[in-house]
Amino acid sequence: MHGLRFNLSDWALKHRSFVWFLLIVSMIAGTISYINLGREEDPNFTIKVMVISAALPGATTDETLNQVTKRIENKLEELDELDFTRSVTMPGQAIVYVELDPTVRGARVPEVWKRVRDMMSDIRPDFPSEFAGFQFNDNFGDVFGNIYAFTTDGFTPRELRDRVDDIRDLVQALPLAGKVELLGEQDEKIYLEFSPSRLAALGLNQEEVMATLANQNAIAPSGVIESGSERVLVRVDGEFDDSNAIAAVNLRVGDRFFNVTDVATVVRGYEDPPQSLFRYNGKPAIGLQIGMKAGGNILEFGEQVDALMHGVAADLPIGIEMAKFADQPHVVDEAVGHFVRALVEAVVIVLIVSFISLGLRAGMVVTMTIPLVLAITFVFLDYFGITLQRISLGALIIALGLLVDDAMIAIETMISRLELGETLTDAASYAWTSIAFPMLTGTLVTVAGFIPIGLNSSAAGEFTFSLFVVIAVSLLVSWVVAVLFAPLLGVTFLPKSMKHDAEKTGWLRRSFHRVLRLAMRFKWITIAITMLAFGASIYGMRFVEQQFFPTSDRPEILVDIGMRHNASITATRDTMDQLESHLKDDPDVLFWTSYVGNGAPRFVLAMDVQTPGPHVGQILIQTPDLEARDRVKAKLNEIAPRDFYGADIYVKNLEIGPPVGKPVQYRVSGPDIEATRDAARDLAAVLATEPRLTDVALDWNEPARVVRLQVSQDQARRLGISSSDIAGALATMFSGRTVTQLRDDEFLIDVVSRGDADERSSIDTLRNLQLATPNGAIPLASLARLEYGTEQPLIMQRDGLPTVTVKAAIASADQPATLVNAMAGRIAEFEKTLPSSIKIEIGGTVESSADSQGPIAAVVPLMLLIMAFLVMVQMQSFRLSAIVIAAAPLGLIGVVTVLAGFGVPMGFVAILGILALAGILIRNSIILVHEVQVLIEKGHDRWSAVYEASDSRARPILLTAAAASLALIPIARQVFWGPMAYAMMGGIIAGTLITLLFVPALYCAVFGVKPPKDDGAN
C-alpha cells in the first residue's frame, strides 16, 4: 500500500510554527489532564448480583422453601439476562441471589434490576397471606473506602451512636461524599420480661396487658375545635417518653389495680441477642463507613475527609476514641506512586535502549516523543473518564515499550537517508512515503491484538477494560506523533549530514548475516525446526500452571469463621474472642476489626461478601508489611485446626479481580436433599485424600434440633384456643413480640414483651407454660405433647436444586487448576458411583477463570478477522498475507519457555498478553515483508531483496523488540502484572528473533526463491 500524494511529514515541516504550537499545547493539556485524572487502587467493575430477601414469619425451612424461595426462583427463570440463581432458605426467611450473565453490559444492569422488581410485584398475590414482603439490595457492590471505628469508655452505646450520627451528617455534607452509613450500631429496646407464673397467680392475661400498653401509647387524632376565626388543636397525652413511664402503668383486673412491675420487669437496653456485632481490637465499637461519589478523585476526597476528621477528633470528649482502619486514599496514593516509579523506570530503560542503539542525538529525539505521546494519551483518558489505577498504569508501562516503535522506525529511516546524502527535509519526509502506512497497519494490528480485552463483557473483562483503551489510544497517538512531530524534532536536533558507515559491520551483524543466509538457503529445515519448536511449546503448556487472578499484595488478612448452622451468635462471639486472644500481643498485628453475625464491609470491590447469620463471623487483620502478613497467616493456620475443632476457619489474603473465596470448590446438586448431602459428604472424603488440600468443608451440612408440639386440636377447640394462639404465646415467651414503640427524638424504640431470662432459655418452660383462655389459665402440657427431632437449619439451592458446595483451601504452592486436574480422575470415578440425578460441577477459581475466558474465546475470531483484513489491505496478496500471519503464533515458543522455566503461572492477564503478542509479531512481519516488496519494485531479485530487507529491517525490529520487552521489567516484580510481563518478554524476544529467520525462509519457500550460484553460506 503506497502513501498518498499528500505528505503529512512534509506539511509539518512547512508549517513548523503551527506544529510547535500544537506540541506545546499538547504538553500543557496533558499535564492538566494528568492532574485531573481520578485515582483508584483498582478499576470499578459492575457486581452483577442482586439480593432479594423475603420473609414468611413462623414458617419452617421446608415451608419457606416451597412457599417463598421456589416461587421467586421460578419467576426469575423468565429473566433473559439471568445466569443462575442461588438461594439460602432459613426458617421464615429466604435470601435469593440473582446472578446475571457475564455478557450483560454494566450500563444495562440497573434496567434489569428494575425488571426484577416488577417481576416480584407481579407474583406478590401468589404468596400466602402471612407473607411479610420483599426487600431488594441492588447496591451489593457499594465500596466504602474510608471507615472509622469509634470506641468508648464511660459512655453508653446510645450516646456513642448519637455522637457518630452527628459526625455522619458532617461527612455527608462534603462535596465528594457518596453513601455514608453507620456500622455495628445496636438498636435500643425496652423489654417487658413477664413471669407466666406470676401472671397466672394474679389472674392476668398477658394479651390484655400488652393491649393496655399499646392503646395508651397510640398516636390517634383527637380533633380540632373550630372557634370562630381560630382553630384550636386538641391533644390527648399518655404517650410513653421513657421506660419509667411504662413501669408506672397500672393495670385493672375487676376491682383490683396492679402495677406493671408486679408481673413484669421493665428493662431498657439493647437488642438481645444482637443481630450482629462490630468490634475494634476486641472492644465494642460503632463504625462510620464513608463512600465517594462515582468518578471522584479518591486522593482529593481523602484529603477532605482527613481534614474534617482531624477536627472531629479534637472535639471528641474524653472517653471516646476514634481510629481509622480502612484508608483507601492512602493505599491508592501508595499504589499510584509505586506504579509511577515503575513508569519512570520503564522510561529510563527505553531511553537507554534509544541512546545505545541510535546515538545521543537520535536517541534524544525518540526520547522527546515519549512525554508527548503520554501527554496526549492523558487528555484522551481524562475525556473518556479512565482513572489512574492498577490496570491503566500497568497498561501505560506495557504501551511504553510499544509506543516508541513508530518513532524509532521513523528516526532510523531518517538516519539511513541522511547517510545516503539526502538533506534533512527530504530525509524527514521520506518516512511518510516509505514506511508510514506499513507502520499504521502494524499499529492497527497491534491494537487489534487487544480487542479481546475491549470487547470482553465478563467481570474480569470489565475489570481490565482500561488496558485496551490505554494501549489503543497510546499506540494510535504514537503513530501520529511519529509522522507529524518526529520529523520536526529530527530536523531540529539531528545533524545536517551523517557519515555512511554501512561498510563497517560488527561481529554481531556478521554473525546474523551468516545465520540468515543459512536459514534462507536451508529454508525447509528452518521451517521444520520452527514448527518443531512451536509444537514443543504447545506440548510444554501442560507444564505451565494455570491461574485466574493472583491474591492481593496488600498487607491485610481476612479470617472467615463458620460455626454449625444452628449455632447462636453467643457461641460465634465466644469462638472469635478466643481467636482474637492470639492477636492481642502479636507484634506483627497493628490492629484488627471483627464482625460477628456478618462479614466485613466492602472496603475493596473484590471482596467475597458473606451471607449474614448468627453462625458466621469475620476478622480483618492489619499487618505492617507482607512479611508480617505471611507470619500471622502461618500462626493462625497452625492454631485453627488445633484449638478450634468444629469451626471452619479460613485465613486468606485479599483478592484481586472477581472474588471466589476458597479456591477449590465442587458443587453437588440433586432433587433430594438427603441424597445430595450424603453425596457431598462422600465427596469431601475424596478431597481429603489429596494432601495438597486443607480445610475441606461443606457450606451446609448438619441438621438442627427441633421441638414439635403435637396439639390435640379437639381439646384445644373445646377450650377456645387455636394453634395460632399457642404459637403466638410461645413466640412471645421465647423470641418476644413488639407491643408498641417509644418515640425518642428521631428514633423509634420497640417495646418488646417476652419471658424472663430463666424461662425463655429453658425447654422445661414448654411443659410448665400457662395459656390464657376465656375460662382461665391452663397448662400447655394438658393439650399438647412434645416431640424431639431434627430439621435443616438452612437449605441452599442453585438454579432451583438443593446444592451443597464442597470447598477446600490449598496447603501447597500449587495453583487451583493444577489440583483440580490432579483430582479429575478420582472425581470422575466417584461420580460413577452416584445416582444419575446427582450432578457434580466444578466451582471456585477454575469456574471463574473459565467464565472469564469464554467471552475472550468468543471475541478471538473477530480479532483474527480484523488482523487478516488489515494485513490484506497492506499486502494486497494472499501469499504475502499468509507469510505475515504465519509469524503470529511463534511468540508462544518464548512464552512457554519463560513461564515453565521460571515457574510462573499463566493467569487471565497473561492470556491477554499472549493474544496481544500476535499483533506485535505481525507488525514486525509487515515491516519486513513490505521492505522486501519495495526492493523488488526497485529492481532487486527476490533473493537479494529478502536478504537486504531482512538485514536493513533487523535493526529497527530488534530495537523496538528490546524497548518493548525491557520496558516490562519494572512490572515483572508486580504480583498482578508479573505473569503477563514474563509472558510478553519471552514472547517478544523469542518471537522477534525467530521471525527474522523464519519469515525470510518462509518467503523463499512460498515463492520458490533459490540462492544465486555465487552466494555461499559465508
N, C-alpha and C positions, 0 to 999 in steps of 0.2 A: 504494500500500500504506500503510495508516494505522497509526499507533502503537497499541499495545495499551493497555488501561486502566492497567496498571502503568506508572508513570513512574519510570525509574531515576534521572534527574536530580533529581526531586523527593524520591525516597527518600534520595539522597545528602545533600541539604540538610537533611533531617530527622534524619540520623544523622551530623552533622558531625564529632564527635569520633572516631567509628569510621573515617570516611573519611580524616580527617587521620592516624590511626594507620596505615591501610593505605598512605598516601602515604609516611610516614616509613619504614615497614618496607620498602617497595619500593625506596626510595633506598639504604638500608643494604644490602639484599640485592643490589642491582645493583652497588654498589661492591665488595662481597666477590666477586661473580661475575666482575667485570671483572679483579680481581687474580688470580683463579684460572684465568682463560682461558689456554689454551696459545697460544704464539706460534710462527708459522711464516712463512717467506718466501712460499711458495705452498702451496695445499691439496694434500693427498695425493690421488692417483688411482691405481687399480689398473693396473699394467702387465700386460696380459692375454697375456703371452708366456711360454712355457716353452721351455727349450733342452734338447734330447736329443742327447747325444754318444754315438757308438758307434765301436768300433774293430775292424778286421779286419787285423791286422798282416801286412805283406808284400804286400797286395793292391794292384793298380794302381787308378788312378782309376776306370776303367770297371768293374772287378770290384767295387770298393766301392760304386759307384753301383747296379749290378744286384743285388748280393747283400745290401746293407745298406740304403742310402738308400731304394730303391724299396719294399722290404718295410715299412719304417717308414711311409713316406708313404701307401701303400695301406691300411694298417691304420688310420691316423688319419682316413681318409675316412669311417670309420664313426662318428666323433665328431660328434654332433648340433650341438654348440656351435662347431664349427670354422668359422673364416672362411677361412683359407688356410694352407698350409704353405710355407715357403721353406727351402731347404737349401743347404749348402756341402759338396761332396764332394771330398776330397783323397785321395791315395794312402794307403790303410789307415785313413782316418778320415772319419766323416760327422758333420755338425752339422746338426740339423733344428730349425728354429724353428717352434713351434706357436702360431699367432696365433688367438685366439678372436674370435668375432663381437662387434662393439662393443656389441650389445644385452645381452650377458651381464652380469648384475649382479656387482659386485665381491665381494659376500658369497658368491657361488656358485663363484668361481674355484678355491678350494682343493679343493672336492669334484671339480671337473672334472680338476684335476691328479692326484688320486688315481686317477681312472678311466683317465687316460693311462698311468700307471704299470702299472695292471692289464693294460691292452691290450698293453703291451710285454712283460709277463711271459707273456701268452698266446702270443705269436709267438716267444718265445725259442728253442723247439726247432726252428723252421724255418730257423735260420741255420746257416751252415757250422760244422764242428767247431772251426775256428780262430778263431771269433768271440770277442772278448775281453769282451763285455758292454756294458751301457748305463751312462751317467751322466746324472742329471737335475738341472737347475737351475731351480727354480720361484721362486727369490728374485731374479729378474732385475731387480726394481725396488728392491732394497735401496739406501738412501741413507746415505752417511757424511758427516755434517755437519761433523765436526772431523777434520782429517787433519794429521798432523805428519810432518816429514821429519827423519831423523837421518843426519848425515854424519860421517865420521871421518877423522882424520889420525894414523896410528900404531897403529890397531887393525885386526885382521883382520875380514873380513866376518862370520865366525862369532862373534867376540867382540862385535861390534856387534849381531848378531841376538840373542845371549843377553841383552844389556842391554835391548834393545827388548822382548823377550819378557817380561822381568820387569816392565817398565813396563805392558805389556798386562794382566798379572794385576792390577796396582793399579787400572787404569782399569775393568776388568771388575767390580771389587767395588763401584763406585759404584751407588747405588740406581736411578738412571735409565738406566744403561748398557744398551745393547742389544747388537748384534753388534759385536765388536771384532776386527779382523784385521790381520795384517801385510801389507805391500805391498812387492814388489820384493826379498824375501829370496832369496838364492842357495843352492840345495841343495849341500851338500858331497858330493864324490865322491872315491873313490880309484881312480885309473886304473892298470891294468896295460897298459903300451904295449909290445906284443910286436913283435919283428922276425921276420917269417916266414923270412927267410934264415938267421938265427941258429938258429931252431928246427929248420929242415931240416938245418943243418950238424951239429947235436948229436943229430939223430935223435929229437927230442922231438915228441910230439903235443900240440898246444895244448889239445885237449879233455881229455886226461889231466891236464895241468897244472891246468886250471880245476876238474876233478873233485876233485883232491887238495886244493885250497884250500877248496872248498865242504864236503868231508867233515870237514876239520879244524875248521872254524868252525861246524858244525851244532849246533843245540840238540837233544840227544837224551836221553831218560830213561836213567839208569844204576842205577836200583833203590833199594830201601830195605831195610836189614837189620833184621829183627825180632829183637831181642836181649832176650828176656825181657820185662821191663816197659818197655823203652825201644826207640824206633825211631831208627835211625841212617841218615841220608841219605847217599847215595853220589854223588859228583860227579867228573866227568872234565874236566880242563882242556884247553886247546888253542885256546880261542876267541881271536880277534884282538882286541886292545884298542887298537891304533893301526896306522898304515901301516908302522911299523918291524917290527912282528910279522909282517906279511905279507912284507916284504922279507927276513926272516930264515928263511923256509921253505926247506928243502932238498928237492929232487926226486930220486927214484931212477929210473934207467933201467938195467936189468940190474944190473951190479955197480958202476955208477958213480953218484955223487951230484952234483947240480948245484944251485946256489942260484938262486932265482927271479930275482935280479938279473942272472944270467948271460944270461938270454933275454928279460927284460922290464925296463922302467924303471917303478918304483913311484912314483907321484906323488899326493900328497893335495892336492886343490884344490877347485874349484867347477865346477858343470855347464858343460861346454864342447862345443858352443856353448850359450849360455844360451837358455832358452825366452823370457824377457822380461827387460827391464832397466828400472829406475826411477832417475831422476837428479834432483837438485835443483841448479839453477844450473849444470848441466853436470857436477856431481860425483856419483859413485855414492852411492846413499842407500838407506835402508830406511824405508818409511812405516808409520805407525800410523793405521789407519782406525777411527774411532770413530762408531758409530751410537747412536741413542737409542731407548728403548722407545717403542712406539706410544702416542700420547696424552699424552706428557710435555711439559713446558714447556721449549722449547729454550733460553730465556734462563736459566732456573734450572739446567738441565743444563750449559749453557755456563759458568756461574759455578763449578759443581762441578769441571768439567774444568780450567778455568783455574787454580783454586786448587791442584788436585793437580799439574798440570804445572809450576806455578811452583816447587813443592817439588822436583819431579823435576829441573828444570833446574839448581837449586842443587846437587844431588847428583851431577850428571854429571861424570865425570873430565875432566881437560884432554885435548883431542884428540877429544872427541865433542861435536858441536853439534846443537842442536835448533831447528827452525823450523816455525812453523805456517803452512800455505799454503792451508788451507780452513777458514774460520771462519764457519760458517753462523749461530751465535748473534749475532755482530757484524752480519752482513748483515741478519738478521731484526730486530735491535734498531733499526738504521737505517731499515729499511723500515717497521716499525710506527710508529716515531717520525715518519717523514715523513707517513704516512697519518693519524696522529693530528693532526698540524699541519694537514693538509688538512681533516680533520673539524672542527677548531676554526674554520678559515677559513669553512667552509660554515655552521657555526652562526652566526658573526658576520654573514654575508650574510643569512641568514634573519632574524636579529634586526633588522637594518637595514630589511629589507622590512616586517617586522611593525610596527616603530616608526613608519616613514614612513606606512604605509597605515592603521594602526589607531589611532595615537596612543600616547602614552607608557604609560598605564596598561593599555590593551587589549593593546598590544604586549608589555608585561611579562608579562601573563597567558599569552599564547601562548608566550612565551619559556620560561616556567616549565614548560610541558608537555614541552619537548624533552628535558631531562635525565631527566624521569620516564619518558618512553617509552623512552629509551635504556637506563635502568637496568633496567626490566622486560625489555627485549629481551635484555640481557646475562644475566639469570637464565635465560631460555629457551635461549640459546646455550650456556651452561655445562651445562645439563641435557642438551641434545642432543649435546654433545661437539664443537661447532663452535669452531674456534680462530680467533684473530685473525691473518689473513694477507691477502695481496693481494686476494683475491676478497671475503671477508667485510667487510673495511674499506671497500673500494670500494662494496660494497652498502649499507653504513651511510650513506655520503655520498649515494648515489642516493636512498636511502629518506628521508634527512633532509628533502629538499625536498617529499616526498610525505606524510610523517607529520604535518607541521604543517597539512595541508589541513583535516582534520576539526576541529582546534582553532580554526583561523582562521574556518571557516564557523560553528562553534558560537558563538564570541565575537562575530562580526559579526552573527549573528542576534540575540544577546542585546542588542547595542548598538542595533540597529534597534528592538527592543521597548522599550528604555529611552527612546529618542527619541519613542516614541508615548505615553509617560507611564506605562508599567507599572512595578510595583515590581521590585526586584532579584530577589526569589524567583520571581515569575511570569515575568520575562524569562529567568531561568536555566533554568526548567523548560520554556519554550516550544520550545527546540531539539529536545527529545525528541519532542514531539507533532508537530512540523512537518517536521523535516529529518533526524532521527536515522536513520530507516530508509532513505531515499534515500542518505544518506551511507554506511550499511552496505553497501547494494547496490553503490554506486560503489567502495567499498573492496574488496569481494569481486571485482568485475570487474577492478579494477587488479591484484589478486593473481593472478587468472586469466590475466592477460596474461603472467605469468612462468611459467606452467605448462610451456611447452616446455623451460624450464631444469630444473624439478623432475623431470620425467618423461623427460628425455633421458638415455638409458643409454650414450651413446658416451663415449669417453675425454674428449673436450672437455666433454661434458655433466657428467660426474663431476667434472671439474676446476672447473666453475663452479657446482656444485650449491649451495654455501653461499650464493650470490647469491639463489636462490629462498627458502631458509629465512630469511635475514635480512630480506628485504623482506616476505615473508608475515607473519612474526611481528611486525615493527615496525609494519606497516600495521594489522593487526588490533588490536594493543595501542593504537595511536593512536586508533582508534575508541572503545575502552573508556575511554581517558583523556578523550576529548572529551565523552563523555556522563556520566562518573562524577566525574572530578576537575576538569575545566574549569569546570563550573557552580559548584563550591565556590570555586575560585580567583577566578572572576568576581565572585561575591557578596562575597568578602573584599576584593578590590582595586579593583573598579570603583566609580565614584561612584553614589550612590543615584538620581540622575537625570541625564539628558543632554539638552542643548539640541537641538531638532529643527531641522536645517539642510537639510532636503530641498529647500527652495526655492532654496538657493544652489547653483547649478551652474556649474562652471568651464568654460572653453573646451573642454577635452578631452572632458568629458561631453557638452557641447552638440554637439560635432562627432560623437561617437558616436551621439547621438540622430538627427542628420541622416542619417548613413550607414545607420543601422539602418532608418529609415523608407524610404529609397530601396531597400534590399535587400528589404524586405517588399513594397513596392509593385511593384517590378520583379522579382518572385520568380523568374520563369523565366530572366531574364537572369542573376540572381545564381547560380542553379543551373548554368546553362550555363557561366558564367565559372569556377565552381569545378570543374566537370567537365573543362573545357579545361586548367585548371592541373594537375589530377590526372593527366590524360592526358600532359601535357608532362613531369610528374615521372617517369612510367613510362618515357617515351622517354629522359629525361635519365639514367636509370640506366646507360645504356651508357657514359656519360662518367665514371662513378664506378668507380674501380679496386677490384678485389676482393682481399681479404686473408684469410689464415687466422688466425694469431696473429702479432703483431709480434715482432721479436727483442728480447732482454732488454736492460734498461738497466743491467746490471751491467758493471763495467769489465774483466772478464776477456775474453781472446781464446783461442779454440781453433784449433789448426792441425792438420788431418788430413794425414798423409803416407802415400801409397800408392806402392809400388815395383812393378816387374814381379813377377808372382806366383811366379816361380822365384828371386827374389832371396833371398840369405842375410840373416840378421839382422845380420851384419857390414856388409853393404852398406847396409842400412837405418840402422844406427847411424852409419856414416860420413856419410851424407846429412844426418842430423839434427845431427851435430856441426857440419857446415858451415853449416846453417841457424841453429843456436844461436850461432855465432860472431858473427852480426849483432845478437844481443840483448845481448851482454856489456857493451858500453859505451853502450847506448842509455839516455839519461836518462828516457825515458818508460816504461821497464820497471823495475818494482820487484823482481820475481823471476819465475822460471819453473820449471816441472817438466816433465820429458819422460818418455815411456813408449815403449820400443822393443819391438815384438812384440805389443803390445796397446794398448788405449786407456786414457784416464784413468778412475779410479774414479768411480762415480756420486755426485758430491758435491751435485748437484741432481737432482731427479727427472726433469726434462725434458732428458735427455741422449740423444743418438744413440750408443749403445754399439757399438763396432766388434767384428767377429769377430776373435779373436786369430789371429796368424800372423806368421811372420818378415818378411813383406813390408810390414807396416803399422806405423805409429807415430803418436804424438800429442804435441803440446806445448801446455801450458796456461800462458798468459802473464798475469801480474797487472800491471795498469797503475793509476796513481793516480786517474784520472778518465776521463770519456767522451771528452774532447778528446784526451787522450793515447792512449786506445784507438784512436780513429779514425786518429791519425797513425801508430801502429805498424802497423795494418792496411794502410794505404796503402803503407808501406815494404815490407812483406812481399809484398803483391800486385805490387809493382814488381820485387822481387828474384826471386820464384818462377819466372816464365817465362824470365827471363834467365839465371839461374845453375843452374837445376835441370831441365834438359831431360831428359825421360824419366820424371820423377817427377810424380805427381799431388799437388799441394799445394793444399789448400783452406783459406783463412783465414776464420773465421766468428765471429760473436758467439754467446753462449749463447742458447738459445731459451726462449720462454715457451709453456707448453702442450705437447701431444704433439709429440715431436721428429720431424723429417723428413729432416735432412741437407741436401744440395744441393737448392735449391727446385724446380728444373725437372727432371723425370725422365720418361722414357718406357721402358716395358718391352717388349722384343721377345721373343716366345715362339714355339716351334715344336718339332716332334718331332725334327728333325735338328739336331745341334749345329753342324755346319759351316755349314749354310744360315742358321741363326739368328744365328750370329756374324757372317757376312758381311752380313746384313741390318742388324744393329746398327751395324756399321762404316759402312755407307752412310747410315744414319740420322744418325750422328754428323756426317757430312759435310754433311748437310742443316742440322743445327742450327748448324754452324759458319758458315753463310751469314748468320745473324742477328747483326748487330754488337752487339746489346744482351746477348748471351750470351757467357760466357767459361768457361774451364776445362772444356771438354767432354771427358768421359772415359767409358770403359766399365768396369763393375765387374769384368768378367773378359774377357780377350781373347787375349793372346799365349800360344802353347804353350811347353812347356819341353823342353829337350834330354833325351834318354834313351839309355842304352847297354843294348842287349839281348844277352844271351848265348845263342847257339844251341848247345845241348848235344847232342852225339852220344850219344843215350841207350843205344844198344847197347854202345858202348865204355865208357860210364860203368858199366853193369851188369857188364861183364867185370872192371872194376877194383874192384867192390864199393862203388860210390859212387852216390848219388842226387841228383836236382835239389835236394831238400830239404837234403842235406848241403852242396851248393855254395852255396845261398842262405844257410845258416847261417854258413858260413865267411866269405862276403862281408859279411854283416850285422855279424859280429863285427869284421872288419877295418875297415870304414868307419864304422859307427854305434856299435859297441860292444855288448857283451852283459853283463848283470849276472851275476856269478859267485856272489857271496854278499853279505852285509851285515854291516858293522861296527856293533855296538851301542854307541853312545856316549851314556850317560845316557838321556834320553827320545828321542833322535834315532836314526834308522837311516840309516847312510851306505852307499850302494851301492858295491860293489867291481866296477868295470866293466873288462872285458877288451876291448882294441881295438888296432889297428895303431898304429905310431908316427906322428908328425906328418907326416913326409915321404911315407910310403907311403899313408896314408889320405886324402891330399889330391890324389893323382895318379891319372889314368886309366891310366897305364902300369902301375900295380900289378896291374890285371886281367890283363895279359899275363904278368907275372912271378910271379904268386901261386902258391905251392906248396900243394897239397892233400894232407892226410894220408889214406892208405889203409891197409888191413891189410897191404899189401906195401911200404909205404914212401911217401915223398912223391913226387908227380908234379906237373908244371906244369899249371895250369889251361888254358893255351893248347893243350895236347895233346888235349883232348877238348871244347873249346868255341871258337867263333869269335865275334867281336864285331861287332855291327851298330849303326849310329847312326841315330837317328830323333828324333821329337818325339811328345809326348802332352800332354794337358791337365793342367796342374798342379792345377787345380780345376775343378769344374763346379757352377754354381749353377742351382737349379730353383725354380720356384714352381708349386704345385699339380701337381707331378709332371712338369712340362715344363721342358726347358732354357730358361732365361730370362736374357737379357743386359739389364741396365739401363743406359741412356744417361743420364748425369747432367750437369747444367750449372749453373754459378753465374750470377748476374746482374751485369752490369757497369754498369748504369744504375740510376736511381731507380724503375724500373717494378716493378710487382708481378708475381709469378709468373703469376697468372691472365691478366694483360694479355698477357704474352709467349706463353703457351700459346694464347690466342685468336688472336694475330697469326700464329702458326706453323700454325694449324689447316689452312689451305688447302694449304700446302706439304706438311704431313704426310699429308693425305688423298691428294694427288697421288702422293706417294712410295709410299703403301700400295697403290695400284693396281698398281704395278709388281712387287709381291711375290707369291709363290705363295700360294694360298688357305690353306695350312697355317700360314703365318707371321702372327701377330697382333701388333698394336701397341696397348698400353694406356697411358693417362696415369697417371703416379705422382706422387710428391713432394707438394708443398704443395697442389696442386689436388685431388688424390685425397683427401688427408687432410681437406681442407675439405668436399668432397662427402660423405665418410663421416660427418662430424660434423653436416652439415646434413640428411642423410637422416633420422635419428631426430627432428630438430626438425619436419621436414615431416610425419612420421607422427603427431606429437602435436598439430599445429595444428588439425586438425578437432575434436579433443576440447576444445581451448581455446575454439574458436568456439562449440561446443555449450554449454559451461558458461556462456560470456558471454551467449549468446542466452537460456539458461534463466534466468539471474539478471535480465536485463533484462525478460523476460516476466513474471517473478514481481513485479517492481516496477511495470511499466507496465500489466499486465493488458489489453493491447490490441495487436493485430497492427500497426496503423498507427503507434501511438506507438513500439512497439519498433523498427519499421523506421526511423523518423526518428532514434532514438537510435543505432542501429547504423550508420547511413549515415555518421556522423561519424568512425567508427573509422579508415578508411584515409587521412583527409585529412592526417594528420601527415606522410605521405610527401612532400608538397609542400615542406615546410620541410626535411625530411631531405635530399632530393636537392639542394635549393638550397644548403644549407650545405656538404655533403660535396663537391659538384662545385665550388662557389665557392672553397673553401679548399684543394682538392686533398687531402682526407682520404680514405684508403681505407676501404671498408666490410668489416670483418672479422667473425669469428664473434661476438664480443661485441657489436659494433654491431648485428648482426642480431637478437640477443636484445633489445636496447634498442628496436629498431623494432617488434618484436612487442609489447613491453610498452606502447608508445605507444597502441596500440589501446585497452587498458584505461583508460589515463589520460583519453583523449578521450571515451570512452563515459561515464566517470564524470561529466565536466563536462556532457555532454548530458543525463544522467539528472537531475542537479540542476536544469538549466534547464527541461526538459520537465515535470518534476514540479511546479515552481513555476507553470507555465502552467496545469496542470490544477487546482491549488489555487485559483488566481484565478478560473478558470471556475466552480468549485463555489461560490465566494463571490458569483457573480452577474455577473462581468465578461463582456463579449462577447469572442469569440475574438481579434479584432484587438488590443484593448486589453490582453487577458491576455498575448498573445505579446509585445507591446511592453513592458509593465510588467515582466513576468518577465525578459525579456532585459536590461532596464535594471537591475533590482534584483539580478540574479544576475551581472551583468557584473563588478561589483567583487570579490566573493569568488572568482569563477573566475579573473579576471586576477591577483588576489593570490596564489592558490595556484599559478598557472602561473609567475608571477615567482619565487616561492620555489623551486619545483621546478627551474626552468631555471637560475637564478642560482646555486643551491647546487652545480651541477655544474661551475662554473668552476674550483675548486681541482683537480679531477681531469682537467680538459681538457688540462692540461700533461703528464699521465702518458702514457708510451708505450703502456701496456696499455689504459687506460681512455679515452684521448683520443678515438678514433673514436666510441665509444659516447656520450661526453659531448657531442660535436658533434652527433651524430645526434639525441639526445634533446632537446638545447636547441633545435635548429632545428625539430624536430617538435612540441615542446610549444608554442613561441611561435607558429609559423605555424598549427598545428592549432587552438589556442585562439582566435586572432583570427578565423580562418575559421569556426570553429564558432559564434561569437557572431553571425555574419551568415548563414551557410549554414543552420543548424538552424532559426532563425525563418522564413527564406524557404521551406525545405522543408516546415515545418509548415503554412505558409499554402497551399502548393501541394497538399499531401496532403488537407487539409480544406477546400480551396476558399475560404479566408478572403480577403475583399476589404476594402480600406480604406474607412472611412466617408467620406462625401462631404465632410465638413468637415476631413478630415485631409490636410494637404499635406506635401510633402517637407520643407518648412522648419518 
